[in-house]
Amino acid sequence: MKVEVLFFAQLKEVLGTDREVIEVADRAVVQDVVQALACRPEWRGVAEIPLSFAVNDAFVPGTHALAEGDRVAILTPVSGG
């Protein structure tokens, strides 16, 4: 199935894009998306970054089940004051 993956902040800078569509197995969970992306060379530095996830604008854990066409946002910590 296909899902749209959105990248923000530090990820957007490291990857050079803010989104892409990827294919994952049926019954995939959010963590499966991360694992599929982590195989790429440009993800080398991402492993140390704590990540949060949202699916279709709702925060979810990495174990959240996905459906065809879901929009998965991968977020990094934000700091500021």
Buried (B, 14 or more C-beta within 10 A) or exposed (E): BEBEBBBBEBBBEBBEEEBEEBEBEEEBBBBBBBEBBEEEEEBEEBEEBEBBBBBEEEEBEBEBEBEEEBBBBBBBEEEEE
